[in-house]
Amino acid sequence: MSARTPTPWPLVALFTAGYLAAYLLPTTVGRLDAGLPLSATQAGAVGSVLLLSSASAGFLLASRVDRFGPRALARAGLLLAATGFGTAALSTAVPLVVTGAVVGGFGSGTATTVAATGIAGRSDPHRVTTLGLLGVSGLAGSLYLTIPRLGPGHGLPLAAIACTALLALCLTGRLPARAPADRAVRATAPLPHRRSGLLLAGAMLLWSLAQNSLWGVSGRIGLAQAGLTEVEVGAVFAVALGAGLLGTIGAGALGPRLGRALPIGLGTALIAGCIALSAAATDLTSFATGEIAWNALYPVVLSYVIGLAASMDPRGRWAVLVGSASSLGTACGPLTGSLLSASAGYPAMGKVLAAGLLLVGVPMTLVALRPRRTGRIVEIPVPGLPAVEIPTAGIAALEIPVAGLPSLETAVAGLPVVEIALEGVPAQRGAYGTAGPRHSAGAAAAAHAAGPVGV
């Protein structure tokens, strides 16, 4: 049994800093509405623009993390987040607040992209993701309890996000300055499982849109329809995020025992019922029940979805792209929820969103049911040849002794590697070892978030 790998705390910190803006979305939107000359719909639009900027960072940088280097890109993202959100927190001019939110959102998305890429490349991505979810859920829950007691104003949640980015910046020195040369070459290989990946990304966009349409207006439902105070609403959100912590721990403990299709399909159906209940709430009991159950289920389903995306490409590209598609849906959520609730009311909005979630859950479950064929690689050091990778699917690995070359187990340092796919060779478990480093697409299990927010 191999020793447990050290916890990559810089990746956990990046994950937390990148996702915090989405977790604080309800209180951010609510305070923009109350503290600035903005209508509820306009405040929702600002929240959507913030998260849209975050999603755009993921789409732009998904395949470029290795090119720029994780350390430099993480520092740039965290500095943008601190500058943008800090400016928005200190200003009362609407154009400057919006600009700061856009800049800060792009910085948060950049940090999230670096974190997702690094986590997908780990041998234990599910454990690292679980720690990141625990960190962001715990921090957001404590802020929901603290912010209402510190006074009114739109700047408090934005300032909290900026301060978290600065704290995470202190740990970036432990990130690698450059990706290994072989990984940089491999990152240019075509994306595998394109159809399944695109279908999952499109479904995740709508999945996040439906859930965050309600999440973006949950604060207003509690205040206006359920008749609660801001302190009571904050307490409900804090308890809900605490339930999200339990859901995250449960997902980590459960692991792949039930596969991915059952947690994704059944979990999405249960979330749909929670959304309908929360949107129709008229008192503390119904509002709290819907929000708490929803937040407990959300990270369980999300961890399996991101794990499914990571299993399609162990280099992390599908994990980043599916996460960015989720962020795009999250970005459109506040505005969509504001428009739906303004035109049809909160209960009707909840029914529409629940029905949409049930429909979206079908293709997500089908992708999870589709068997994945994993590729294995034979690495043979050959003097004078550049590193070449030929990815394969459903092909076993075989060691080939080459006369005049050193053993594959003790490859000579400095020699480039030719990686040759062997087709038609049946796998004989235990009959021979795997040459070179072991690559496991299945090891890239679960990456990303608790609480109905995905960035």
N, C-alpha and C positions, 0 to 999 in steps of 0.2 A: 504494500500500500504506500502510495506516494505521500510525502508530507504536504500539509495544507499550505497553499501559497499565501504570502503576506497580503493583507488587505490594502488595496491601492487607494489610500485616503484622498489623494488629489482628485481622482475620478469621482469619488463620492461627493466631495465638496463641489466640483463642477456641476454634477448632476443636481445637487440641491440648489445652487445659485441659479442655474438655468431654468429650473422648473418653478421657482418660487413666485414669479410674476403671474403665472397661470393659476397657481393655487390661491393667490390673494385677489383674484379677479372680482369676485362679488363685492368685497369691501372697497376695492379700488374704484369700480364703476359707480357704486352707491355714493361714495364720497365725492367723486367728480360731479355727480348730479347735484348733490347737496351743497358743495362748497364753491362751485363755479357757476357762471351764468350759462348752464347747459341744460337741455331737456333730458329726460330719461333716454330717449332714442339717441340723442347726440352723445351722451355719456357712453352708451353701449357701443356706438360707432368708434369712439376713441379706444375702448377696450379691444374692439376687433382690429383696429389698425395696429395697435401694439402687438397683438399676437400674430397678425399677418406678417409684420416685419420679422418676428421671431421665426416663423415658418420659412420665409424667404431665405434666411441665413442657412437653414438646413439644406434646402434645394441647391443653393449655390455652392456650398462647401462640402457636400457629402463625399465627393471623390477627391477633394483637394487637401484634406487634413495632412496626409503624408507629405505633400508637396511643400506646404508652408511650415510644417513641423508642429506637433501638438503643443509644445510649450509656448511658442510665439503666438499661435492662434488663440490659445486659451487666455493668455494675458491680454491680447487685443480685445477679445470679446468681453472679458470682465471689466476692463477699463471703459469700454463703450457703455456697458450696463450701468456702471457706477456714475459716469458722467451724465448719461441721458436721464436716468431716473432721478439722480440728484438734482439736476436742473429743473425737471418737472415738479419735484417736491418743493423747491424753493420759490417757484414762480407762480403768479396768479394770472398772468396773461395767457389766454387760451391758446394762441398760436405757439407760444413757447412751450406750454405744457404738452401739446400734441407732438411737437418736434422732439422734445425730450423723450416722450413715450416711444416714438418710432426708433430713435437712436438706441435707447435702452433695450427695446425689444429685439433689435438686431444683435446687440451684444449678448443678450440672454440666449438667443438661438445659436449663436456661435459657440458659446460655452457648452450648450446641450449637444451640439454636433460633435465636438471633441470628446465629450464624455461618452456618447453613444458609440463612437468609433472605437475608443479605447476599451470599453466594456465588452463589445462584441468580439474583440480579439483576445479576450482573456480565456483561460481554461475553465473558469468558474463564473461566467457572466451573471448567472441567476443570483448568486450570493451577493455580488457587487451591486446589482440592481436593487435587490432587497434592502441593502444598507442605504442606498441613495433614496429609495422611497421612504424608508423609516426617517431619514434625516429631514427631507422636505416636508413630510406630513407632520412630524413632531414640531418643527420650527413654525410651520404655518398655523398649527393648532394653538401654540403658545401666543402667536401674534394676534390671532382672533380673540383670545382672552384679554390681551394687553391693550391693543389699539383703542378699543372703545373707552377705556379708562384714562387714556392720555389726552382726551379732548377731541374736538371736531377738527375739520380741515381735511383737504384732499392729500396733503403732503406726507402724512404718517406712513401709510402703506408703501408709497413710492420710496420714501427714505429708508424703510426697512429693507427693500430689495437692493438699493444702492449699497447699504452697509454690508449686506450679506456678500455681494460681489467683491467688495474690498477685502473681506475676511478670507474668501476663497482664493483671492489673488496671492495671499501669503504662502499657499501650498503649491503654487504652480512651479516653483523651482525644482520639485521632485518629478515633474513630467519630463519625458525625453525631449531633447532639442530637435532630434531628427528621427524619423522612422528608420528601421533597418533597411539596407539597400535592397534586399530581396523582397521585402514587403512593398517597397515603393514600385518595383517592377511589376509585382503581381497585382497591384491596385488598378493597373491599366487593362486587365483581362476583362472580357465581356461579362455582363451581369448574367448569372444563371437564373433559370426558372422565371423568365420574363413574364409569361402570361399569368402565372400564379402571383408573382410579385405585384404586377400592375393591378390585378383584381383585388388583392389584399389592400394595396394602397388606396384605391378608389373607395373600397368599402370602409376603410378606417377614416377617410375624410368625412363620409356621411355619418359614421358611428359617433365620431367626436362632435360633429355639428349638432346632432340631435341632443346629446347629453349636455353640451355646453350652452346650448340655447336656453336650457333651464338653469344651469349653474350661473350663468351671467345675470339672471333676474331673480335668483333664489333669495337674495337679500330683500328685494322689494316685495316678494311674495310674503315673506315673514313679517315685514313691517306693515304693509298695506292690507293684505288679505287675511293673514292669521292674527293681526293685531298685537304683535310682539314689540318689545323695545329693542333698541340696537344692542344692548347688553345681552338680552335673551337670545337674539339671533346669533350674536357672536359666540355665545356659550353652546348653542346647538351646533354651529359649524365646528367648534373646537372638539366637541364630543364625536361628531361625525368623522372628523379627521383622525381622532383616536381610534374609531372603529376601522378606519382605513389602515391604520398601523396593524391592527389585528388581522385584517384581510391580507396585508402584505406578508406578515409572518406565516399565516396559514398557507399562502401560495408557495412560499419558500419551503415549508415543511412538506407540503403535498408533492411538489416537484412534478415529474412526468408520469406519476402512477396512474392517472386517469387519461393519459394522452392529452391532446390539445383540443380536439373537436368538442368533447363534452363540456369542459369548462367554458369554452368560448360560446357555444350555442345556448346551453342552458343558462349560463351567467347573463348573457345579453337579454334573454327573455325575462329573467327576474329583474334586471335593471329597468326594463321597460315598465314593469308594474310599479316599481318604486318611483319612477318619474311621474307616472300618472297620479299616484297617491300624493306626492309632494306638491305637484302643481294645483291640486284641488284642495289643499289643506286650508282649514279655516280656524284652527286652534293650535296650541302648542303641541299637543299629543300627536296629531296627524302630521304636522310639519316636521317634528323631530323624528318620528318613525320613518317617514319617507327619506329624509336626508341621511339619517344614520345608516339605514339598510343599504341605501344607494352607495354611500361612500365605502361601506364594508365590502361590497361586491365588485366595485369598479377596479381596484388594483389587482384583484385576482384575475379578472378577464384580461385586463391590459397586459399583465406580465406574460400571459400565455400568447397573446397576439404578437407582442414584440419578440418573444422567444421563437415563435413561428417564423417571423421575418428574419431573425438572426440565423436560423437554421438553413435558410435559402442561400446564404452567402456568408461564410465565416469571416470574411474581411470587413463585414459591418456595413456594407453599402445599402442593402435592403433594410437593415435596421434603422439607418438614418433616414432613408427615403420614406419608409412607412411612418416613422415618427414625425417627419416633416409634413406628410399628408394629414396626419392626426392634428398637428399644430394648425394647419390650414383650416381644417374643420373647426377647431377650437377658436380660431380667429374670427370666423364668420358667426360663431355662436351668439355672442352678446347682441349683435345687431339683429340677427334672425329672431332671437327670443323677444327682443324689445318690439319688433314689428308684429310678430304673431300675437303677443299678449295685448298690444295696443288695439289690434283689430278684432281679435276673437275672445280675449280674456284668458286668464291663466289656466282654468280647467280645460278649456278647449285646446289650448296650446299643448298641454300635457298629453292629451289623447292623440293629437297629431304626431307628436314626437315619439310616443310609445309605439304607435303603429309603424312609423318609419324605422325604428330600431329593430322591430321584429323582422321586417323585410330585409334589412341590411345584414342581420345575423345569418341569413341563409348562405350567401356566397362566402362569408368568412368561415363558416363551418365546413363548407365544401372544400375550401383550400386546405383547411386543417386535416381533412380526411384523406387528401391526396397523398399517397406515399412518396417519401423523398428518397431519392437514390443519392448516396454519398460517394464522393470521389476520393480516391487514394492516389498517392504520388510516389514514384520511385525516383530517388535522387542519386545520380552517379557523378562524382567529381571528374571532370575532363579538363586537362590543362589546355589553356589557350582559347577556350570557348566562352562566350558571354553567358550570363544566366538566362535561361529560357524556361518558361513554365507552360505546360500543356495541361489545362484542367480537364478532369474526366468525371464521368458519372457512372456509378454502378460497376466500377472496375477495381479489382483487388490489387494489393501491392505485393511485389515480389522482389527479393534481393537477387541481383545478377552479379556474380563474381567476374571481374574484368582483369585479365592478366596484366601484370605490370602496374596495377593501380593499388593503392592502399585499401585496407578494409573500410567498408562503409561505416562501421561503428566507430572508426577512428579516422575520419576524413581529414586530409591534410589541410591545415589552415592556409588561407590565401587562394585556394583553388576555386574557381567558379563552379557552378553546379548546373548540369543539364537535367531537367526533370522530364522523364519520358513516361507517358501513359501506356500501360500494357492492356490491350483489349483481349477479351475472350479468355482471360486467365481466371479460373475459379478460385475463390478464397478458401484456403485450408487453414482454419484457425489453429494456431499453435504449431503449425508445421514449419513456419519460418517467421522471422521478425520483420518489422517495417523499417525500410531503409530511411535514413535521414530523420528529420523531426516529424513527429506525428501530428497530422492535421485532422481535426474532427469537426465536421460541420454540425454534428449533433451536439458537440460541447458548447456551441454558441447558443445556449438556451436562455431565455428571457432577459430583456433589458427594459426599462422605462417605467411609470408613475402611479401613485394612489391619489384619491380624491378626484372627482369628475373633471379632470383637466389633463390634457395630453399635449405636450409641446414637442 
